[in-house]
């Protein structure tokens, strides 16, 4: 995993792997509840990770209508570590004009 070289620092933004896809999908119902929205589109974009006493993740998920869901998640250590959704915010994607 690519890291910043600083203890406790964030990695670079990376393409989503199978582990992160699974985390995103597991947290979808909770994110919908927290944002009071349903997401018919749910395409994983990218993520970054911070190793602490477990892992912090920041993830971006395209949710349609030119919007992106930003998730901040904590996962503790161990095989049975629970996921904690700390933040779920829908933000607009920037418009791209191609000439």
C-alpha positions in Angstrom: 0.0 0.0 0.0 1.3 3.4 -0.9 1.8 5.8 2.0 3.0 9.3 2.5 6.0 8.2 4.4 4.8 10.0 7.5 3.7 7.8 10.5 -0.1 8.0 10.7 -0.2 9.9 7.4 -2.7 9.4 4.6 -1.9 7.4 1.5 -2.3 8.8 -1.9 -5.8 8.6 -3.5 -6.0 5.1 -5.1 -8.3 3.0 -7.2 -10.8 1.0 -5.2 -9.9 -2.6 -4.6 -12.2 -5.5 -3.6 -11.8 -4.9 0.1 -12.8 -1.2 -0.2 -15.7 -2.1 -2.5 -17.0 -4.5 0.2 -16.7 -1.8 2.9 -18.6 0.7 0.7 -21.4 -1.7 0.0 -21.7 -2.8 3.6 -22.1 0.9 4.6 -24.5 1.9 1.8 -27.7 1.5 3.9 -26.2 3.5 6.8 -25.0 6.2 4.5 -28.5 6.4 2.9 -29.9 6.8 6.4 -27.4 9.4 7.5 -27.8 11.5 4.4 -31.6 10.9 4.1 -31.2 9.9 0.5 -31.5 6.7 -1.6 -28.6 6.0 -4.0 -29.8 4.1 -7.1 -26.4 4.7 -8.6 -23.4 3.6 -6.4 -20.1 3.5 -8.3 -16.9 3.4 -6.2 -14.4 6.1 -7.4 -11.4 6.1 -5.2 -10.1 6.1 -1.6 -7.2 6.8 0.7 -6.2 5.1 3.9 -4.6 6.2 7.2 -3.1 3.5 9.4 -3.8 4.2 13.1 -4.9 1.7 15.8 -6.8 0.2 12.9 -7.5 2.1 9.7 -9.2 5.3 8.7 -10.6 5.4 5.2 -11.9 8.3 3.1 -13.9 7.1 0.1 -15.6 8.7 -2.8 -18.6 7.1 -4.4 -20.5 8.4 -7.5 -24.2 8.4 -6.6 -25.7 9.9 -9.8 -27.1 13.4 -10.6 -23.5 14.8 -10.8 -23.1 14.0 -7.1 -20.5 12.2 -5.1 -20.8 10.6 -1.7 -17.8 11.2 0.6 -17.4 8.6 3.3 -15.1 8.6 6.3 -14.9 5.2 8.0 -12.9 3.7 10.9 -12.1 0.0 11.0 -10.5 -1.4 14.2 -7.9 -4.1 14.4 -8.6 -7.8 14.2 -10.6 -10.2 12.0 -14.0 -9.2 13.6 -13.4 -5.5 13.7 -16.5 -3.4 13.3 -16.8 -0.6 10.7 -17.8 2.8 12.0 -19.2 5.3 9.6 -18.0 8.6 10.9 -19.1 10.9 8.1 -21.3 10.6 5.0 -21.8 13.8 2.9 -23.1 14.2 -0.6 -21.1 16.8 -2.6 -21.5 18.0 -6.2 -19.0 16.8 -8.7 -17.2 19.6 -10.6 -18.4 20.3 -14.1 -16.0 19.6 -16.9 -16.3 21.6 -20.1 -14.6 20.1 -23.1 -14.0 22.4 -26.1 
